[in-house]
Amino acid sequence: MAQPLDVILMALVDIFGRGWIKVQPVAHRSSAVPCPSRRCLHLPPAFMLVLEEEEEEEERELETKNELVFVQGEPPIVKTIKKHKISSPSEKARTNRSLEDKKPIEQRLKENKSSEDKKSAEEELKKEKDALENGFGGIGVQTFTIHELAMATNNFRNDRLLGLGGFGRVYKGKLDNFNQFVAVKQLNRNGFQGNREFLVEVLMLSLLRHPNLVKLLGYCADGNQRLLVYEYMPLGSLNDHLHDPNSDTERLDWNTRMSIAAGTAKGLQHLHDKANPPVIYRDLKCSNILLGEGYYPKLSDFGLAKLAPMGDDTHVSTRVMGTYGYCAPEYVKTGQLTLKSDVYSFGVVLLEILSGRQAFDNSRAAAEQNLVAWARPLLKDRRAFFNWLIQH
């Protein structure tokens, strides 16, 4: 048991023990085939249109400087300051609002785009609907009707509800034609964001196949209904086993924890090193690590995933999204996303697996609420770290 713990401790020291991760250029591995453009994924034209227009929109919106404000005993606060000249009263009003915005990151990450942004989103929503109708040809996943999925979930009854998320609900269902249980994710019908997550998830999971990535079986795009159908993972999420006191799940032994950590690393490695171009997961956390038979881990929920930078680009500039406590600090501060942002999140998951503590727990004393801040002194002393594990 000591050997895998030693390996994990060295990894944690690498991630957290020498200060915050520095943003470095992401170089292609020598064994990888150079990828001059993301068209090497062989995406349908409608998908390409949506992805390219999304990036152009984010480039326009992200001419900002994000600063972290720290208040003792509270989560950090982001202040966003526009760097370009204000050219219209509406832009000026929006900038003034952003200067006054001192909401905690945890709340900001959950908010949708402003009402002014949603007006321009209506036009893009139409384009995305065209992609839904015309862009999935050749992707290789099955289409379902809303009637089929309603029958599978007993009309989405509450006793079939597996969980709630920021983008919708997940139900347990059974497809009689296939004689198998499935997980049906019903996205919120709030238009822009739900549609975008739907597109990205179908794209990523249909093109990226690996034993440690959850398998997408199909989708439904009837009218304004957006649903995703996955393989059913009977043991729930890692979060259920580590942090849910009301759960009937068993306490994980050390060997199982090490196996889950290794499987999670393999899934992340596939996204970073095997996918071409690489994929940034952007939402690695315990609740997104699902467990199958034998506690076999699989990464799920790819709605926030982004294609990694290519060529001379060192990062992807994007709106800050994710879960507070797991987001790399340089990403929160600058909006610059790299593969190392996922590595930071993986380090947080490792700390949770070892300590049983949550990434952020506001029920604890102020100095112990943030898991990384609490663990960093222990990581400087290996003996102290192991002694803490033995005692707890």
HUGI-V771907 format. One record per backbone hydrogen bond with DSSP energy under -0.5 kcal/mol. CO is the residue of the C=O (numbers start at 1). NH is the residue of the N-H. If there is no record, write none. Layout:
CO|NH / CO|NH
//
This chain:
1|5 / 2|6 / 3|7 / 4|8 / 5|9 / 6|10 / 7|11 / 8|12 / 9|13 / 10|14 / 11|15 / 12|16 / 12|17 / 13|17 / 13|18 / 16|19 / 19|18 / 22|24 / 25|27 / 29|32 / 34|36 / 37|40 / 38|41 / 39|42 / 44|47 / 44|48 / 45|49 / 46|50 / 47|51 / 48|52 / 49|53 / 50|54 / 51|55 / 52|56 / 53|57 / 54|58 / 55|59 / 56|60 / 57|61 / 58|62 / 60|63 / 62|64 / 63|83 / 63|84 / 65|81 / 67|79 / 69|77 / 71|74 / 76|105 / 77|69 / 79|67 / 79|81 / 81|65 / 88|92 / 89|93 / 90|94 / 91|95 / 92|96 / 93|97 / 94|98 / 95|99 / 96|100 / 97|101 / 98|80 / 100|102 / 103|78 / 104|107 / 104|108 / 105|109 / 106|110 / 107|110 / 107|111 / 108|111 / 114|118 / 115|119 / 116|119 / 116|120 / 117|121 / 118|122 / 119|122 / 119|123 / 120|124 / 121|125 / 122|126 / 123|127 / 124|128 / 125|129 / 126|130 / 127|131 / 128|132 / 129|133 / 130|134 / 131|135 / 136|139 / 142|219 / 145|149 / 146|150 / 147|151 / 148|152 / 149|153 / 150|155 / 151|154 / 152|174 / 153|157 / 157|160 / 158|161 / 160|172 / 163|170 / 165|168 / 167|188 / 168|165 / 169|186 / 170|162 / 170|163 / 171|184 / 173|182 / 174|176 / 175|178 / 175|179 / 175|180 / 180|175 / 181|232 / 182|173 / 182|184 / 183|185 / 183|230 / 184|171 / 184|186 / 185|187 / 185|228 / 186|169 / 188|190 / 190|192 / 191|195 / 192|196 / 193|197 / 194|198 / 195|199 / 196|200 / 197|201 / 198|202 / 199|203 / 200|204 / 201|205 / 202|206 / 203|207 / 204|208 / 207|209 / 210|213 / 212|299 / 215|217 / 215|231 / 217|142 / 218|229 / 219|144 / 220|227 / 221|223 / 222|225 / 226|187 / 227|220 / 228|185 / 228|230 / 229|217 / 229|218 / 230|183 / 232|234 / 233|236 / 236|291 / 237|241 / 238|242 / 239|243 / 239|244 / 240|244 / 243|245 / 244|247 / 253|257 / 254|258 / 255|259 / 256|260 / 257|261 / 258|262 / 259|263 / 260|264 / 261|265 / 262|266 / 263|267 / 264|268 / 265|269 / 266|270 / 267|271 / 268|272 / 269|273 / 269|274 / 270|274 / 270|275 / 271|279 / 278|308 / 279|281 / 280|306 / 283|285 / 285|288 / 286|238 / 286|239 / 286|289 / 288|290 / 288|300 / 289|238 / 290|298 / 291|235 / 292|295 / 293|296 / 295|297 / 296|292 / 298|290 / 299|214 / 302|305 / 306|280 / 310|313 / 316|318 / 316|337 / 319|321 / 323|326 / 323|327 / 328|331 / 328|332 / 329|333 / 330|334 / 330|336 / 331|335 / 335|318 / 335|337 / 337|316 / 338|341 / 338|342 / 339|342 / 339|343 / 340|344 / 341|345 / 342|346 / 343|347 / 344|348 / 345|349 / 346|350 / 347|351 / 348|352 / 349|353 / 350|354 / 351|355 / 352|356 / 359|371 / 361|364 / 365|368 / 365|369 / 366|369 / 369|361 / 369|371 / 370|374 / 371|375 / 372|376 / 373|377 / 375|379 / 376|380 / 377|380 / 378|381 / 381|385 / 382|386 / 383|387 / 384|388 / 385|389 / 386|390 / 387|391 / 388|392
//
